[in-house]
């Protein structure tokens, strides 16, 4: 671990020229005292690092010093820089490792191409934290210690004991056979089996993990993409699924369909609206999806959904039927 940190420290100094102990500590996620000790270790090992005193001082490398990290051309390094999704890495507890790897990628470039690649990467944004409506992305980060145990068991092919906090339940320990890790829109999942049955666990709900010594009961080869699709299909078609028939304005079609688990038959109506058959996870999901489109969408069936939406609209209309009470009413200021 310390060897990786020393390499990262050298790469940071190569990239930025001169950095303070505080800045290095932030980048490496250690204390300033640890940075001081690492600088001393590098100097003792022959790395030409020196301290500059004064208000704008810090640590720097002698000009011309270069590490032996080669083999990537400009396009290869650029591909890695833009493909390295921080949200995906965080979902698997690898955020710090990704930052370290990206520093090594940049340093591997010839000096003449380094600035151009870094600038090009800054002009390509992958998976931003919010969308155009400033809605936050659903990124989650698993507890670091637990995630390390999960990763080790998955990659080593050993059984895993996890302390898991399922929604609405107290945390409990369970032993599983891990198959693989999946990240979807910033959320990480562990695909596993338990007592021979398929199980999918949200990594953000894994509070602790222990890698066991016995081998996991799993196939030698796995198609994670296929496994995820199969589990997604079972999730969409099971539980409290609600089927809805609705009319929607054409310009809002994607807003409605994009929230549904599945879209079935679709046909135009004489008035220009679209008639859709939709599936939602449960009653609350269906009500929310139709309500958010106001008059641009209408639930045709089931009747209970029409009734809920009507009652909700009536309550809002009643609330706004009369002018609001003037300031000071209701005993305020007395």
C-alpha positions as CSV (number, residue, x, y, z in Angstrom):
1,X,0.0,0.0,0.0
2,X,2.8,2.5,0.9
3,X,4.7,1.7,-2.3
4,X,1.6,2.6,-4.3
5,X,1.3,5.8,-2.4
6,X,4.9,6.7,-3.0
7,X,4.5,6.2,-6.7
8,X,1.3,8.4,-6.6
9,X,3.2,11.1,-4.8
10,X,6.0,11.2,-7.4
11,X,3.4,11.3,-10.2
12,X,1.6,14.2,-8.5
13,X,4.8,16.2,-8.3
14,X,5.6,15.4,-11.9
15,X,2.2,16.6,-13.0
16,X,1.9,19.8,-10.9
17,X,5.5,20.8,-10.5
18,X,5.3,21.9,-6.9
19,X,2.8,21.1,-4.2
20,X,2.4,21.8,-0.5
21,X,2.2,19.1,2.1
22,X,-1.4,19.9,2.7
23,X,-2.3,19.6,-1.0
24,X,-0.5,16.3,-1.3
25,X,-2.2,15.0,1.9
26,X,-5.6,15.9,0.4
27,X,-4.9,14.1,-2.9
28,X,-3.4,11.0,-1.2
29,X,-6.0,10.9,1.6
30,X,-3.4,10.8,4.3
31,X,-2.1,13.2,7.0
32,X,0.5,16.0,6.3
33,X,2.8,14.1,8.7
34,X,2.6,11.0,6.6
35,X,3.4,13.1,3.5
36,X,6.5,14.3,5.3
37,X,7.6,10.8,6.1
38,X,7.0,9.7,2.5
39,X,9.1,12.6,1.2
40,X,11.9,11.5,3.5
41,X,11.6,7.9,2.2
42,X,11.7,9.0,-1.4
43,X,14.8,11.1,-0.8
44,X,16.6,8.3,1.0
45,X,15.8,6.0,-2.0
46,X,17.5,8.5,-4.4
47,X,14.4,10.2,-5.8
48,X,15.5,13.9,-6.4
49,X,12.7,15.6,-4.3
50,X,13.4,18.8,-2.4
51,X,11.6,21.3,-0.3
52,X,11.1,25.0,-1.2
53,X,10.5,27.2,1.8
54,X,8.4,30.4,2.0
55,X,4.8,31.4,1.5
56,X,4.5,29.7,-1.9
57,X,6.8,26.8,-1.1
58,X,6.3,23.1,-1.1
59,X,7.8,20.0,-2.5
60,X,9.1,19.5,-6.0
61,X,11.2,17.2,-8.2
62,X,14.4,18.2,-9.9
63,X,13.8,19.2,-13.5
64,X,14.1,16.3,-16.0
65,X,13.3,13.5,-13.5
66,X,11.1,10.9,-15.1
67,X,9.6,7.6,-13.9
68,X,9.7,4.5,-16.0
69,X,6.0,4.2,-17.0
70,X,5.7,3.9,-20.8
71,X,3.8,2.0,-23.4
72,X,0.6,4.0,-24.0
73,X,0.1,6.2,-27.0
74,X,-2.0,9.3,-27.0
75,X,-5.3,7.7,-28.1
76,X,-4.9,4.8,-25.7
77,X,-4.3,7.1,-22.7
78,X,-7.2,9.4,-23.8
79,X,-9.6,6.4,-24.0
80,X,-8.6,5.3,-20.4
81,X,-9.0,8.9,-19.1
82,X,-12.5,9.3,-20.4
83,X,-13.6,5.7,-19.8
84,X,-12.6,5.8,-16.1
85,X,-15.9,6.5,-14.5
86,X,-15.5,7.8,-10.9
87,X,-19.1,7.0,-10.1
88,X,-18.6,3.4,-11.1
89,X,-15.4,3.1,-9.2
90,X,-16.9,4.6,-6.1
91,X,-19.7,2.0,-6.3
92,X,-17.1,-0.7,-6.0
93,X,-15.0,1.2,-3.4
94,X,-12.3,1.9,-5.9
95,X,-12.4,5.7,-6.1
96,X,-8.9,6.3,-4.7
97,X,-7.5,3.5,-6.9
98,X,-9.0,5.1,-10.0
99,X,-7.4,8.5,-9.2
100,X,-4.0,6.8,-8.7
101,X,-4.4,4.9,-12.0
102,X,-5.3,8.0,-13.9
103,X,-2.2,9.8,-12.7
104,X,-0.1,6.9,-14.0
105,X,-1.9,7.1,-17.3
106,X,-1.1,10.8,-17.7
107,X,2.5,10.3,-16.7
108,X,2.9,7.4,-19.3
109,X,2.5,9.9,-22.1
110,X,5.3,11.6,-23.9
111,X,5.7,15.1,-22.3
112,X,4.7,16.7,-25.6
113,X,1.3,14.9,-25.6
114,X,0.6,15.1,-21.9
115,X,-1.0,18.5,-21.8
116,X,-3.1,17.8,-24.9
117,X,-4.5,14.6,-23.6
118,X,-5.4,16.1,-20.2
119,X,-7.1,19.0,-22.0
120,X,-9.0,16.6,-24.3
121,X,-10.2,14.5,-21.3
122,X,-11.5,17.7,-19.7
123,X,-13.7,18.3,-22.7
124,X,-15.4,14.9,-22.5
125,X,-17.8,14.4,-19.6
126,X,-19.0,10.9,-18.8
127,X,-21.9,10.3,-16.3
128,X,-22.3,13.7,-14.7
129,X,-23.6,14.0,-11.1
130,X,-26.8,15.9,-12.2
131,X,-28.9,16.0,-15.4
132,X,-30.2,19.0,-17.3
133,X,-32.9,19.6,-14.7
134,X,-30.3,19.6,-11.9
135,X,-31.7,16.3,-10.5
136,X,-28.9,14.5,-8.6
137,X,-27.7,11.2,-10.0
138,X,-28.4,8.2,-7.8
139,X,-24.7,7.4,-7.1
140,X,-24.0,5.4,-4.0
141,X,-20.8,4.4,-2.3
142,X,-20.3,1.2,-0.4
143,X,-18.5,1.2,3.0
144,X,-14.8,1.0,2.2
145,X,-13.8,-1.9,4.5
146,X,-16.8,-4.0,3.6
147,X,-16.3,-3.4,-0.1
148,X,-12.7,-4.6,0.1
149,X,-13.9,-7.9,1.6
150,X,-16.6,-8.3,-1.1
151,X,-14.1,-7.6,-3.9
152,X,-11.6,-10.1,-2.5
153,X,-14.2,-12.9,-2.2
154,X,-15.6,-12.2,-5.7
155,X,-12.2,-12.3,-7.4
156,X,-10.7,-15.2,-5.3
157,X,-13.8,-17.3,-5.8
158,X,-14.4,-17.8,-2.1
159,X,-17.6,-17.8,0.0
160,X,-18.6,-14.6,1.6
161,X,-20.3,-13.6,4.9
162,X,-22.0,-10.3,4.8
163,X,-23.9,-8.2,7.3
164,X,-26.7,-6.8,5.2
165,X,-29.3,-4.1,5.9
166,X,-32.3,-4.9,3.7
167,X,-34.9,-2.2,3.3
168,X,-37.1,-1.9,6.3
169,X,-35.3,-4.7,8.2
170,X,-32.7,-4.9,10.9
171,X,-29.2,-5.8,9.6
172,X,-28.4,-9.5,9.7
173,X,-25.5,-11.8,8.7
174,X,-25.9,-14.2,5.8
175,X,-23.4,-16.4,3.9
176,X,-23.5,-16.3,0.1
177,X,-21.6,-17.6,-2.9
178,X,-20.5,-14.4,-4.9
179,X,-20.8,-14.5,-8.6
180,X,-19.9,-10.9,-9.7
181,X,-20.2,-7.2,-9.3
182,X,-22.4,-4.9,-11.4
183,X,-22.7,-1.1,-11.4
184,X,-25.8,0.6,-12.9
185,X,-26.2,4.4,-12.9
186,X,-23.8,4.8,-10.0
187,X,-25.3,2.0,-7.9
188,X,-23.3,-1.1,-7.2
189,X,-24.8,-4.6,-6.8
190,X,-23.4,-8.0,-5.7
191,X,-24.8,-10.9,-7.7
192,X,-24.7,-14.1,-5.6
193,X,-26.5,-17.3,-4.7
194,X,-27.7,-18.3,-1.3
195,X,-28.7,-21.9,-0.6
196,X,-28.7,-22.3,-4.4
197,X,-31.1,-19.4,-5.0
198,X,-30.2,-16.3,-7.0
199,X,-29.8,-13.2,-4.8
200,X,-28.9,-9.6,-5.7
201,X,-27.6,-7.2,-2.9
202,X,-27.1,-3.5,-3.0
203,X,-23.5,-2.8,-2.1
204,X,-24.4,0.4,-0.2
205,X,-26.4,-1.8,2.2
206,X,-23.5,-4.2,2.9
207,X,-22.3,-3.0,6.3
208,X,-19.5,-5.6,6.9
209,X,-18.0,-8.5,4.9
210,X,-15.8,-11.4,5.7
211,X,-14.1,-13.5,3.1
212,X,-14.3,-17.2,4.1
213,X,-11.8,-19.9,3.3
214,X,-14.0,-22.4,1.5
215,X,-14.5,-22.0,-2.3
216,X,-17.7,-20.5,-3.6
217,X,-20.2,-22.8,-5.2
218,X,-20.4,-21.2,-8.6
219,X,-19.7,-21.9,-12.3
220,X,-16.1,-21.4,-13.6
221,X,-17.4,-19.0,-16.3
222,X,-20.2,-16.5,-16.0
223,X,-21.9,-14.1,-18.5
224,X,-22.6,-11.2,-16.1
225,X,-24.5,-9.2,-18.7
226,X,-26.9,-12.1,-19.3
227,X,-27.2,-12.8,-15.6
228,X,-28.1,-9.2,-14.9
229,X,-30.7,-9.1,-17.7
230,X,-32.3,-12.3,-16.4
231,X,-32.5,-10.9,-12.9
232,X,-33.8,-7.6,-14.1
233,X,-36.6,-9.4,-16.0
234,X,-37.6,-11.4,-13.0
235,X,-37.7,-8.2,-10.9
236,X,-39.9,-6.4,-13.3
237,X,-42.4,-9.2,-13.7
238,X,-42.6,-10.2,-10.1
239,X,-43.9,-8.6,-6.8
240,X,-46.6,-6.0,-6.9
241,X,-46.4,-5.1,-10.6
242,X,-49.2,-2.8,-11.8
243,X,-50.4,-2.8,-15.5
244,X,-51.7,0.6,-16.7
245,X,-53.3,1.8,-19.9
246,X,-52.8,5.5,-20.4
247,X,-53.1,8.4,-22.9
248,X,-50.2,10.8,-23.2
249,X,-49.3,13.8,-25.3
250,X,-46.8,12.8,-27.9
251,X,-44.2,15.3,-26.7
252,X,-44.3,13.7,-23.2
253,X,-44.2,10.1,-24.3
254,X,-40.6,9.6,-23.3
255,X,-41.2,11.3,-19.9
256,X,-43.9,8.6,-19.2
257,X,-42.3,5.6,-20.9
258,X,-39.0,6.3,-19.4
259,X,-40.3,5.8,-15.8
260,X,-42.1,2.5,-16.6
261,X,-40.7,-0.9,-16.1
262,X,-41.9,-2.0,-19.5
263,X,-43.9,-0.6,-22.4
264,X,-46.3,-2.9,-24.3
265,X,-48.7,-2.0,-27.1
266,X,-48.7,1.6,-28.4
267,X,-51.1,3.2,-30.9
268,X,-52.1,6.8,-31.9
269,X,-55.5,8.1,-30.8
270,X,-57.8,10.3,-33.1
271,X,-57.0,13.4,-31.1
272,X,-53.3,13.0,-31.7
273,X,-52.4,11.6,-28.3
274,X,-50.8,8.2,-27.8
275,X,-52.4,5.2,-26.1
276,X,-49.8,3.1,-24.2
277,X,-49.8,-0.1,-22.2
278,X,-47.3,0.3,-19.3
279,X,-46.0,-1.7,-16.4
280,X,-45.0,-0.2,-13.1
281,X,-43.3,-1.7,-10.1
282,X,-46.3,-1.0,-7.7
283,X,-49.3,1.2,-7.1
284,X,-47.2,4.1,-5.7
285,X,-44.9,4.0,-8.7
286,X,-47.8,4.2,-11.2
287,X,-49.5,7.0,-9.3
288,X,-46.3,9.1,-9.2
289,X,-45.5,8.5,-12.9
290,X,-49.0,9.7,-14.1
291,X,-49.3,12.5,-11.5
292,X,-46.0,14.2,-12.5
293,X,-47.3,14.8,-16.1
294,X,-50.4,16.6,-14.9
295,X,-52.9,17.1,-17.8
296,X,-50.4,15.8,-20.4
297,X,-51.3,12.2,-19.4
298,X,-54.5,10.4,-18.4
299,X,-54.8,6.9,-16.8
300,X,-57.6,4.9,-18.5
301,X,-57.2,1.9,-16.3
302,X,-57.2,0.5,-13.7
303,X,-60.1,2.4,-12.1
304,X,-58.5,2.7,-8.7
305,X,-55.6,4.6,-10.2
306,X,-58.1,7.1,-11.9
307,X,-59.8,7.5,-8.5
308,X,-56.5,8.2,-6.7
309,X,-55.4,10.8,-9.3
310,X,-58.9,12.5,-9.3
311,X,-58.9,12.7,-5.5
312,X,-55.4,14.1,-5.4
313,X,-56.3,16.7,-8.0
314,X,-59.5,17.7,-6.1
315,X,-57.5,18.2,-2.9
316,X,-55.0,20.5,-4.7
317,X,-57.9,22.4,-6.4
318,X,-59.6,22.9,-3.0
319,X,-56.4,24.1,-1.5
320,X,-56.0,26.9,-4.2
321,X,-59.7,27.7,-4.5
322,X,-59.6,30.5,-1.9
323,X,-56.9,33.2,-1.6
324,X,-54.2,32.5,1.0
325,X,-54.6,34.0,4.5
326,X,-53.0,37.4,4.8
327,X,-49.7,37.6,6.9
328,X,-50.4,37.8,10.6
329,X,-53.5,35.5,10.7
330,X,-53.7,32.5,12.9
331,X,-52.4,34.3,16.0
332,X,-48.9,35.1,14.7
333,X,-47.2,38.0,16.5
334,X,-49.6,38.0,19.5
